[in-house]
Amino acid sequence: MFRRNAFGQFTVDDFLTEAGTPSRRRFLTGLAASGLLLTGGGVIDQRVWANPVFAAYPFGLGIASGDPSADGFVIWTKLAPLPLARNGGMPMKAVEVAYEIATEANMRGSVQRGTALARPELGHAVHVEIAGLEPNRDYFYRFSCGGERTMIGRARTLPVAGASVERVNFGVLGCQRYEDGFFSAFRHVADERFDFIFHYGDYIYEYRMVRPNERPLPVARVMPGEPDEIYSLADYRQRYAIYKMDPDLQLAHASAPWIVSFDDHEVDNNFAGMVSEENIPPEIFALRRAAGFQAWYEHMPLRRTSLPNGPSIQAYRRFHYGDLAQIDVLDTRQFRSDQPCGDGSHAACADALKPENTMLGERQEAWLGEGLRASKASWNVLAQQVMLMRHDRDPDPEKVGYSMDKWDGAVAARKRLFDTLESARIGNAVVLTGDIHQNWAGELKADFNDPKSKTLGVEFVATSITSGGDGADMTKAGQAGLKKNPHIGFFNNQRGYMRHSLSKERWQAEYRVLDKVTVAGAAVSTRASFVVEAGQPGMKPA
């Protein structure tokens, strides 16, 4: 009888005989039952489409790599010759897809070849977990099927955990609503040749399509077809297809491995745990959450450990970049308490102070604390979604207002995290955030009411790729935010991404912004740059 681990997933240990030796039949049967048998070899009762002939180029959604380790990474693609048609224009049969890993960009120096099955149960997505490679170096990959080949992608392994590392350069980005602008920022991201990219979430938006003149904000482009708000797995799959057909997004994916997380719009705006924005019955919302999580998994370069189990998915995880950085990717949606006081912004919400309120859930909170206490890295990075530092959003100098969807809605949970940073003696804590479609930079204070209190770390909030449209350098709300929150030192309301470069002694964060996103091909520039010196928990202009 199979058992699940703490995350509701099957483990290899569950497939051993009583004597402790593996039973091949039991092992394969268990893998099939758990959905873990994703690659070729050992097909169980699965019809395979031999010698496929496609109606059109089958790799129209591109390729990607992600979840890097010291000896490998995941490579991803998806067969969809007709991306917007039912099932991507694919028959309901598994298809064998070949892959190749090489040491040179022209695919010379081949080091691995193999095949994987693109299964209809996963929308003909392919996730291949590559292992056995050398640490801390570039590799290149491509897929082929039915006489067709993908573009060549670049991936990169991490340094061995604890190994001495001099430097890393990585990007942070997210929030890319289709109608709000062109994905030109992704083309600039591709040119950066980052060691890796952290996507903080809101890869798609679940809303119905918007036509020109239906809102004050300009509609830069209209989604093909007339899609309504999405609820079913087929809906979510089609929405990802619309986004992933974008050539600039495809180039960014092919340029470097991505470490991905999700925020709310991959499922439903501002969802909190099993509570939807519309407060529909949780058992009904669970169906939508399951569809959203499956579609997210199908379209992201994720490992088998993130294979969804109904409305649940394992998304928080840890990466070690040698001795330079420990990167904890957090999940601030799946386990959080419902936003207090009915969500929105509030001046005084007693429920936000309740000790039982959580942003991470008890298990994730304990996992994070244990990891921070055990860390020996030069920098400890919390890669997450919603603003951690306190943010008084009310422009009226006589009033205050805090967003209940941010950590301001879970004050006790934030205090527990800050206590952990202090007790673990984490001297170099950096928080990477997105969500709010604006650039912010500030310091995490032990007591936000006392600007002179201890600084526990810094937070860099990255703006959106497109969400919010062109924007402007400064707004009245931004001016008020800087004035009312002395721990916040920077604001900008343009679109773009962040570039981070760090050594053991110094962290440099650069805000890269575009002139416009409503016009394709806009230029990018560095709007601001900040430095954090190791051992001095605070930031200063570069």
C-alpha positions in Angstrom: 0.0 0.0 0.0 1.5 3.3 -1.0 2.0 6.2 1.4 2.5 9.9 0.7 5.1 12.1 2.3 4.4 15.4 4.2 3.6 17.1 0.9 1.1 14.4 -0.2 3.6 12.9 -2.7 4.9 9.4 -3.2 8.5 8.7 -2.3 10.9 6.1 -3.6 11.1 4.5 -0.2 7.5 3.6 -0.4 8.2 1.3 -3.3 10.6 -1.0 -1.4 9.8 -4.6 -0.4 9.5 -5.5 3.3 13.1 -6.7 3.0 14.2 -3.2 1.8 14.9 -4.2 -1.8 13.1 -2.6 -4.6 10.4 -4.5 -6.5 10.6 -3.4 -10.2 6.9 -4.1 -10.9 5.8 -2.4 -7.7 8.2 0.5 -8.4 7.0 1.1 -11.9 3.3 0.7 -10.9 3.8 3.2 -8.1 5.5 5.7 -10.5 2.6 5.4 -12.9 0.1 5.8 -10.0 1.9 8.9 -8.8 2.4 10.5 -12.2 6.2 10.4 -11.8 6.9 8.2 -14.9 7.3 11.2 -17.2 10.3 10.2 -19.4 10.8 7.5 -21.9 11.5 3.8 -21.0 9.0 1.5 -19.3 5.8 2.8 -20.8 2.7 1.3 -19.0 -0.4 0.9 -21.1 0.3 4.1 -23.0 -0.4 4.3 -26.7 2.6 6.0 -28.5 2.2 7.9 -31.7 5.1 6.5 -33.8 6.6 8.5 -36.7 4.4 11.6 -36.0 3.6 14.0 -38.8 2.5 17.4 -37.5 0.0 19.9 -39.0 2.5 22.7 -38.3 5.8 23.3 -36.4 5.3 21.4 -33.1 7.5 23.5 -30.9 5.7 26.8 -31.2 5.7 27.4 -27.5 9.5 27.4 -27.3 11.8 25.7 -24.8 13.1 26.4 -21.3 15.4 25.2 -18.6 15.1 25.6 -14.9 15.5 24.4 -11.3 19.3 24.1 -11.7 21.4 22.0 -9.4 25.2 21.4 -9.2 25.0 18.5 -11.7 22.0 19.4 -13.9 18.7 21.1 -14.5 15.3 20.6 -16.0 14.8 21.1 -19.7 11.3 21.7 -20.9 9.2 21.9 -24.1 5.6 21.2 -25.2 4.2 19.8 -28.4 1.6 22.2 -29.8 1.5 22.4 -33.6 -1.8 24.4 -33.3 -1.3 26.1 -29.9 -4.7 27.7 -29.7 -6.7 24.7 -30.9 -8.1 22.1 -28.6 -5.3 20.0 -27.1 -2.8 22.2 -29.0 -3.7 20.3 -32.2 -2.3 17.1 -30.8 -4.0 13.6 -30.8 -4.6 11.9 -27.5 -1.5 9.8 -27.7 2.0 9.9 -26.1 4.8 11.1 -28.4 8.5 10.4 -28.0 10.6 13.5 -28.1 14.4 13.4 -28.4 16.7 15.7 -26.5 20.4 16.5 -26.6 22.8 18.2 -24.2 26.1 19.7 -25.4 29.0 21.8 -24.1 29.1 24.2 -27.1 26.5 26.6 -28.4 26.6 25.0 -31.8 25.7 21.7 -30.1 29.1 20.2 -30.6 30.6 18.4 -27.6 27.4 16.3 -27.0 27.4 14.9 -23.5 23.9 13.4 -23.2 21.2 12.2 -25.6 17.9 10.6 -24.8 14.1 10.5 -25.3 11.2 11.6 -23.2 7.5 11.0 -23.6 5.2 13.9 -24.2 2.0 12.7 -22.6 -1.6 13.9 -23.2 -2.3 13.8 -19.4 0.2 16.7 -19.1 -0.9 18.5 -22.3 2.1 16.9 -24.2 4.6 18.8 -22.0 8.1 17.4 -21.5 10.1 17.8 -18.3 13.5 16.1 -18.5 15.6 16.2 -15.3 19.2 16.2 -16.5 21.9 15.0 -14.1 25.6 13.9 -14.1 27.0 17.2 -15.5 29.9 19.3 -14.3 29.1 22.1 -11.8 29.1 25.8 -12.5 29.3 25.8 -16.3 27.2 26.5 -19.3 25.4 23.7 -21.3 23.3 23.9 -24.4 20.2 21.8 -25.3 17.6 21.2 -27.9 14.7 18.9 -28.7 13.5 17.2 -31.8 10.4 15.2 -32.9 8.9 14.2 -36.2 11.8 15.6 -38.2 11.5 19.0 -36.5 14.0 20.7 -34.1 13.7 23.4 -31.5 16.0 26.4 -31.2 19.1 25.9 -29.1 18.8 26.9 -25.5 21.4 27.8 -22.9 21.3 26.3 -19.4 23.8 26.4 -16.6 24.6 24.2 -13.6 25.0 25.7 -10.1 28.3 25.5 -8.2 28.5 22.7 -5.6 26.9 23.7 -2.3 29.6 25.2 -0.1 32.2 25.6 -2.9 34.0 28.9 -3.1 32.3 31.2 -5.6 33.4 34.7 -6.6 30.4 36.1 -8.3 26.9 35.5 -9.7 24.7 37.6 -11.9 20.9 37.0 -12.1 17.7 38.6 -13.0 14.4 39.1 -11.3 11.1 39.7 -13.1 7.4 38.9 -13.3 3.9 40.3 -13.8 3.4 40.3 -17.6 -0.2 41.1 -18.5 -0.6 40.5 -22.2 -2.9 43.5 -23.1 -0.8 46.0 -21.1 2.2 45.9 -23.4 4.7 44.1 -25.5 7.2 41.8 -24.0 10.2 43.8 -25.2 11.8 43.6 -21.7 12.3 39.8 -22.2 14.4 40.4 -25.3 16.7 42.6 -23.2 16.7 39.9 -20.5 17.9 37.4 -23.1 20.8 39.7 -24.0 21.9 39.8 -20.3 23.0 36.1 -20.3 22.2 35.8 -16.7 23.4 32.8 -14.6 19.8 32.3 -13.7 16.5 34.2 -13.6 14.0 34.3 -10.8 10.4 34.8 -11.9 8.3 35.8 -8.9 4.9 35.1 -10.4 1.9 36.4 -12.3 3.2 34.7 -15.5 -0.4 34.9 -16.9 -3.5 36.8 -15.9 -6.8 34.9 -15.5 -9.1 37.8 -16.5 -11.3 37.9 -19.6 -9.8 39.6 -22.6 -9.8 43.4 -22.8 -10.6 45.3 -26.0 -9.5 48.8 -26.8 -11.5 51.5 -25.1 -12.9 49.2 -22.5 -10.8 50.8 -19.8 -8.8 54.0 -19.3 -5.4 52.2 -19.6 -4.4 51.7 -23.2 -4.7 48.2 -24.6 -1.4 47.6 -26.5 -2.5 44.3 -28.0 -5.6 42.1 -28.0 -5.5 38.4 -27.1 -6.4 36.2 -30.1 -9.9 34.8 -30.0 -12.3 36.2 -27.4 -11.2 34.4 -24.2 -13.4 34.9 -21.2 -12.1 34.5 -17.6 -10.5 31.2 -17.2 -11.6 28.3 -15.0 -11.0 24.9 -16.6 -7.7 23.2 -17.4 -8.3 23.7 -21.1 -8.8 27.5 -20.4 -5.6 27.8 -18.5 -3.7 25.8 -21.1 -4.9 28.1 -23.9 -4.0 31.2 -21.8 -0.4 30.0 -21.4 -0.2 29.2 -25.1 -1.2 32.8 -25.9 1.6 34.1 -23.7 4.2 31.6 -24.6 3.8 32.2 -28.3 5.5 35.5 -27.8 9.0 35.4 -29.4 10.6 37.7 -26.8 9.4 35.6 -23.9 10.8 32.5 -25.7 14.2 34.1 -26.1 14.4 34.9 -22.4 13.5 31.3 -21.5 16.1 30.0 -23.9 18.8 32.3 -22.6 19.3 31.0 -19.0 17.7 28.6 -16.5 14.7 30.0 -14.7 13.7 29.5 -11.0 10.0 30.1 -11.0 7.3 30.7 -8.4 3.7 31.7 -8.7 1.6 34.5 -7.2 -2.1 34.9 -7.5 -3.0 35.4 -11.2 -1.8 31.9 -12.1 -5.1 30.9 -10.4 -7.3 33.8 -9.2 -6.6 37.4 -8.2 -5.7 37.7 -4.5 -6.6 34.1 -3.6 -5.5 33.1 -0.1 -5.2 29.4 0.6 -8.5 27.9 -0.2 -10.3 31.2 -0.2 -11.0 32.8 -3.6 -11.5 36.4 -4.3 -15.2 35.8 -4.9 -15.5 33.7 -1.8 -17.0 30.7 -3.6 -17.2 27.5 -1.6 -13.7 26.1 -1.0 -14.5 22.7 -2.4 -15.5 24.4 -5.7 -12.5 26.7 -5.7 -10.3 23.6 -5.2 -11.2 22.5 -8.7 -10.1 25.8 -10.1 -6.9 25.8 -8.1 -6.1 22.3 -9.3 -6.6 23.4 -12.9 -4.4 26.4 -12.4 -1.6 24.5 -10.7 -1.6 21.7 -13.3 -1.3 24.3 -16.1 1.5 26.1 -14.3 3.4 22.9 -13.8 2.8 21.9 -17.5 4.3 25.1 -18.8 7.2 25.7 -16.4 10.6 23.9 -16.2 9.9 22.3 -12.9 11.0 19.0 -11.3 8.8 16.0 -10.5 8.7 17.1 -6.9 6.5 19.9 -8.0 4.0 17.7 -9.8 0.6 18.8 -8.5 -1.6 16.6 -6.3 -5.0 17.9 -6.9 -5.3 21.5 -5.6 -1.9 21.2 -3.9 1.6 21.7 -5.2 5.1 21.8 -3.8 6.5 25.2 -4.8 8.7 26.3 -2.0 12.3 25.0 -2.3 15.9 25.8 -1.6 18.9 26.5 -3.9 22.5 26.7 -2.9 24.9 28.8 -5.1 28.2 27.5 -3.7 29.1 29.4 -0.5 27.9 32.7 -2.0 24.1 32.5 -1.6 21.3 30.4 -0.1 18.1 31.1 -2.1 14.8 30.2 -0.4 12.0 30.3 -2.9 8.8 31.0 -0.8 5.1 30.3 -1.5 3.0 33.2 -0.1 -0.3 32.0 -1.5 -1.1 28.4 -0.9 -0.8 28.2 2.9 -1.6 31.8 4.0 -4.5 33.0 6.1 -7.4 34.8 4.4 -6.7 38.5 4.1 -8.1 40.2 7.2 -10.8 42.8 7.2 -12.1 41.7 3.8 -8.8 42.4 1.9 -8.2 45.9 0.5 -6.3 48.7 2.3 -7.2 49.5 5.9 -6.0 52.1 8.4 -6.6 49.9 11.5 -7.3 46.2 11.2 -7.1 44.3 14.5 -7.3 41.0 12.7 -4.0 41.8 10.9 -2.3 41.5 14.4 -3.7 38.1 15.3 -0.9 35.7 16.2 -2.4 32.9 14.3 -2.3 34.8 11.0 0.2 33.3 8.7 1.7 34.0 5.3 3.7 30.8 4.8 1.9 28.2 6.9 3.3 26.4 9.9 5.3 23.8 7.9 6.9 26.2 5.5 7.6 28.6 8.3 9.5 25.9 10.2 11.3 24.8 7.0 12.5 28.3 6.4 13.6 28.8 10.0 15.6 25.6 10.0 17.3 26.5 6.7 18.2 30.0 7.9 19.7 28.7 11.1 21.8 26.1 9.3 22.9 28.5 6.5 26.6 29.2 6.1 26.2 31.2 2.9 27.5 34.7 2.5 24.1 36.0 1.5 20.6 34.7 2.5 18.0 35.4 -0.2 14.3 35.2 0.3 12.7 35.0 -3.2 9.0 35.6 -2.8 6.0 37.5 -4.0 4.4 40.3 -1.9 6.0 43.2 -0.1 7.5 42.2 3.2 8.4 45.6 4.7 5.7 47.8 6.1 4.2 50.2 3.6 1.8 53.0 4.5 -0.1 53.5 1.3 -2.4 56.3 2.2 -1.3 59.5 0.5 -3.0 61.6 3.2 -0.3 62.7 5.8 -2.9 62.5 8.5 -4.0 58.9 7.8 -2.5 55.5 7.4 -3.4 52.6 5.1 -1.9 49.1 4.8 -2.6 46.5 2.1 -4.0 43.3 3.7 -2.8 41.2 0.8 0.9 42.0 1.7 2.8 41.0 4.8 1.1 44.1 6.5 -1.9 41.8 6.7 0.0 39.2 8.7 2.0 41.3 11.1 2.6 38.5 13.6 4.0 36.3 10.9 6.4 39.0 9.8 7.5 39.5 13.4 8.2 35.7 13.6 10.3 35.9 10.5 12.2 38.9 11.8 12.8 37.2 15.1 14.2 34.2 13.1 16.6 36.5 11.2 17.8 38.0 14.5 18.1 34.7 16.4 19.9 33.0 13.5 22.2 36.0 13.3 21.6 36.4 9.6 23.7 39.4 8.8 23.2 39.5 5.0 19.5 39.0 4.3 18.1 40.2 1.0 14.4 39.9 0.0 13.4 39.8 -3.6 9.8 40.7 -4.3 7.4 41.6 -7.1 3.6 41.8 -7.3 2.8 45.5 -7.2 4.0 46.6 -10.7 6.4 49.2 -9.3 10.0 49.5 -8.3 10.7 49.9 -4.6 13.8 49.5 -2.4 13.9 49.7 1.4 15.3 48.3 4.6 13.7 45.8 7.0 13.6 47.4 10.4 13.2 45.5 13.7 10.7 48.2 14.6 9.2 50.2 11.7 8.0 52.8 14.2 11.6 53.6 15.0 13.7 54.5 12.0 16.8 54.1 14.1 16.0 50.5 15.1 18.1 47.7 13.9 18.2 47.0 10.2 17.7 43.2 9.6 18.1 43.2 5.8 17.0 44.9 2.6 14.2 44.4 0.2 14.3 45.0 -3.5 10.9 45.1 -5.2 10.9 44.6 -9.0 8.4 46.2 -11.2 6.3 44.4 -13.9 7.3 43.3 -17.4 4.1 45.0 -18.7 1.4 45.1 -16.1 0.2 48.7 -15.6 1.3 49.9 -19.0 4.0 52.5 -19.7 3.9 54.2 -16.3 6.0 57.1 -15.3 9.2 57.7 -13.3 7.3 59.2 -10.3 3.7 59.5 -9.1 1.9 61.3 -6.3 1.5 58.0 -4.5 5.2 57.3 -4.9 6.1 60.7 -3.4 3.8 60.1 -0.5 5.1 56.6 0.0 8.7 57.8 0.2 7.8 60.6 2.6 5.6 58.4 4.9 7.9 55.4 5.0 11.4 56.5 6.1 12.8 53.0 5.7 11.9 53.1 1.9 14.6 54.8 -0.2 13.5 54.4 -3.8 10.4 54.3 -5.9 9.8 54.2 -9.7 6.7 53.4 -11.7 8.1 52.2 -15.0 8.2 48.7 -16.4 11.2 46.4 -16.7 13.2 44.0 -14.6 16.1 43.8 -12.0 19.7 42.8 -12.5 21.6 41.6 -9.4 25.4 41.1 -9.2 27.0 39.9 -6.0 30.3 38.8 -4.6 31.1 37.8 -1.0 31.7 41.5 -0.1 29.1 43.4 -2.2 25.6 43.1 -3.6 24.6 45.5 -6.4 21.0 45.8 -7.5 20.1 47.6 -10.7 16.6 48.7 -11.7 16.4 48.3 -15.5 13.4 50.2 -17.0 11.9 50.6 -20.5 10.8 53.9 -22.0 7.5 52.3 -23.1 5.8 49.0 -23.3 2.9 50.0 -25.5 5.4 50.2 -28.4 7.3 47.1 -29.4 11.1 47.2 -29.2 11.6 49.9 -26.6 15.0 50.7 -25.3 16.1 49.7 -21.8 18.3 51.7 -19.3 19.4 51.6 -15.7 17.1 53.9 -13.6 18.8 53.3 -10.3 21.5 51.2 -8.6 22.0 50.3 -5.0 24.7 48.5 -3.1 24.7 46.4 0.1 28.0 45.8 1.8 28.4 42.4 3.5 28.2 42.8 7.2 26.4 46.1 6.9 22.7 45.4 6.7 21.5 48.5 4.8 21.6 49.9 1.3 23.1 52.9 -0.3 23.2 54.3 -3.9 25.8 52.8 -6.1 
